Amino acid sequence: MAKVGLVTVLYKSDDVLEGFFQSLSVQTFKDYHLYLIDNSPGAETDAVVNQLLNKYPICHITHIKNPGNYGVAKGNNQGIELALKDNSAYVVLLNNDIDFPQDFLLADMVKCAEEKNEAVIIPKIFYHGTRTIWMAGGTMLKYKGYTGHVGDNQQDTEAFNKEGYFDYAPTCFMLLNSKVFDKVGLMDEKYFVYYDDTDFVVRLIKAGYKIFYMPTLEVFHKVSSSTGGGESLFSIYYLNRNRVYFIRKNYSFPVKQVALAYTVLTRGLRYLHYKQDQKKEMFRGFKDGFSIT
């Protein structure tokens, strides 16, 4: 089988890493190299990583320690470029706040990519510790300027067990043929965090690729473990900033105007219920989203 580069970006991730390393250690597929891009390096993280590597041995790892928080987009790009330089046939972008206990998951993904010539593959993703679906495929809601997850907050049923193609999925766990980057390019680092993967997927679909969903493969996601959740000041700022930037960048009239109007209206209703510091971050996010070039 082909060599695979696994790319994950750390930011104060010490508490979630054990499940991630344990999941990697049990994989039957061994021809992978893990690129651990660390945006919050330190002695404590080094100790955690070393301890986990002793407890859960994995094949090959490169730990890149950035001098500051470069953001998810740039971190992913660092890992992708390393994987491509090392001649990886496939790149898997994956969060580290996840568990994937099936020991055949990587092997089945690569086998599907090789035998069915699938360039982009995703698994089924659950909320951690449950059988409640987080993502069983996705859709691009372009007139609203955001995306939807198929099955979100629903219990797993046969309805979500059908293989198929989608025009959107998050990069929480996504296998990509390395040739994809030749046509699509890397992540747009202006996003820093949030919508960077959405922007990448829009470009991927425009380039003619399809996202293949493998429902037999299961990942469990500890949602928003590194950003404080959707109502933190950090998230309020970047979600609004990047949504506006994403719409402006990727859509033209009339989609752009409709999506921006919808965004301003719906965010405005939420603004009324925010505390003062949250209102300030939302306004700052909108302002900066309209000024990015």
N, C-alpha and C positions, 0 to 999 in steps of 0.2 A: 504494500500500500504506500501511498504518497506521504511525504513529510508534511506535518502541520505545525504552523506557528500559532500559539495561543497568546492573545494579547489582553491583559487586564490592567486597569488603572487603579492604583490605591490612593485613598485620601482618608486618613484616620480610620483605617479599616481593620485594625488589630482584632477587634471583638468578633468579627464575622469570618475570619480567615480559616478557622479550623475545619468547618464544613466544606469549604472550598478545596483545601489541600487534601482532606480525606477523600473527597469525591474524585479528584484527579488520581490519587494513588491507587484506586481500585480499578481504573480503566484497563481493559484488556488491550486496547490500542496504545502502543508505547512509542511510536515514532513521532513524538511531538516535542516542541521546545516552548517552554513558558517564558514569556516576556512580561516581567513584573515591573510596571512603570509606576514609580512611587513619587507622588506629589506631596507627601508629608513624611519624609524619611527621618529616622532618629534611632537612637540606641534601643528604645523599647520595641520598635517595629522590627529591627534587626534580630533582637532576641526572640520575638514571637515567630518570625519566619524561620530562623535556625532551629528552634524547638520543634516546629511543625514539620520541617523537612526531615528531622531525625525520627519523628513519630510516624510520618506518612511520606516515605521516600517517593520522589517522582523522578522522571527521566532526566530532563535537562532544563535548566533555569538560568535566566539572566535577570538580575535585579538592578534596574536603572534608578538611581537616586537623584531626582531633580532638586535643585537648590531652593525651589519654591513651588507653590501650587500653579502649575502650568495649565490646569483645566483638563477636562476629559477629552476634548477634541484633539488638542496637541499631544496629550499622553497617548491616545490611540494611534495617532500618526507616528509617534516615535516607535511604538511597537510594530506597527505595520511595516515601516521602512526597514526595521531590523529583520523581520520575518522574510521580507522580499529579498533582502541582501543575502540571507542565508538559504535562498532558493527553496523556500517553502512552497509547495504546490497549492496549499490552502491556508487561509488565515481564519481563525475563529476569534471574533470579538466577543468577550464575555465579561459580565460583572463578576465581582468576587464576593458579593453578598448573596450567594446562591449555593445550593446543594444540588448535586445530580448523582444520586446513589446507584443508578443502573450502570453496571460495569461495562456494558456494551454500547453505551451512548455514543462515544466518539467513533468507535469502530463502525457502527451502523450509519452514522452521518457520512463518513468518508466512503464507505461502500456504496451508498446511494449516489453520492457525487460522482464516483468513478463509473459505476455501472449504468446509471441513468443520465449521466452527463448534466447533472443539476449544478448550476453555478452558485446558487444561494439557497441555504437550507436553514430552517428554524425548527425547534421542538415545541411541544406544548409546555406552558409555564404556569405553575400554580403559586398562589400565595403560600409562603413558607408555613409548614406545619399543618396544612389543610389539604383538602381535595377541592378547594374552591379555585376556579380558573382565574388567572391574571391575564393570560394571553393565549388564545388558540387561533392565531392569525390576526390580521388587522386590516384596517381600511383608511384611506386618506380622505378626510372630509374637507376638501379644498375650499369650499365656499364658506367654511367656518374657520379655516386657518389652523386646524389641528387634526388629530388622529383619533381613531377609536380602536379598542381591542375587542376582537370577537370573543364572546363568552365571559367578559369581565364580571366578576362577582357571582358567577353562576356555578352550580355544582357540576362536576364532570359527568357527562352522559354520552351515549352513542352518537349524538348529534355532533360532537366535537372530535370524533374518531375517524373522520374521513380525510384522506390525503387531498391536497389541493394547492392552488396557487393564490397568492394574495399580492396586493399592490402596496402593502405596508407591513412592517414589523419593526419593533425596537431591536437594538443591537445588544440586548441583555444576554443573548446567546445566539450568535449567527455565524454560520460557516460560509465563507466566500472563496470562490476560486481566485487564485492570485491574479489571473488575467483580468478580473473585474476592475482592478485598480488602474490598469492601463487605459481603460475607457472612461472610468468614472472619476478617477483622481482620489485624493485623500479627503479627510474631514476638513470642513471650513473652521479654522481655529478662532474666527471672530465670535463664535457662539460661546466658547469656553465650556459651558455645560447647558444641557437642555436644548433640544431641537437640532443639535449637531447630527444626531443619527437620522432624524426626520429629513433634514436637508440632504444627507448622503443617500437615503433611500429614494427620495424624489429623483435625484440625478441618476441613480441606478435604474429605476423604472424607465426614465426617459431614454436611457442608453439601450433599452430593449431587453433587459433582464427580468426574470420572474422569481418570486420568492416561494420556494417549495416548503410546505408544512408537513412535518412528520409527526403525527399524533401519538405514535408508539413511544416516543422519546420524551422523558419527563424531567423538568427542572423546577426547583422550588426557590422562590425569590423572596428575600427579606427586603421588602419595598422601602425605598427612600432612606436606607440606613445611614448614608453618608452626607445627606444634604439637609436633614432636619425635618423633612416632610414638606408638603406643598404650601403650608401656611407660615413657614419660617420666613424671616425677612430676606434671607439669601434667595430662597426659592421664588418668593413674590417678585423680587427684582428681575431675576434672570428669566423666569417663565414669561413675564410680560415683555421684557426687552427683546427676547429672542423670538417670540411669536410674531411680533411686529416686523422684526428684521426678516424672518423666514417668509412671511407673506410678501413683503416688498421685493425680496430677492427672486422668488420663484414664480410669481404669478403676474399676469398682465391684465388689462381691462377686459371684461368686467369683473373677473374673479377677484382681483386684488381689491377693488373698491368694496365689493360685497363682504369679503372676508375681514377687511379692516373695520368696516362699519359694525359687523357682528361682534368682533372682538372688543371694540370700544364700548358698545352697548352692554354686553354681558359682563365685562370687567367693571364697568361703571356701577352696575347693580351690586356687585360684590364690594366695591369701594365704599359704598354707603354703610356697610356693616363692619368695616375694618377699624382697628384702633389707629391712632394718629401716626405711629411709627410705620405701620403697615401701609397706610395711605401714602405716606411719603415715598416708600420704596416702590409702590405701584406707579406713582406719577413719574419717578425717576426712571423706571424701567421703560415706560412708554416714550418718554422724551428721548432716551438714548436709542431706543429701537428705531425711531424715525430719523435719527441722525447718522447711523452707521452707513458707511458707503463701501 
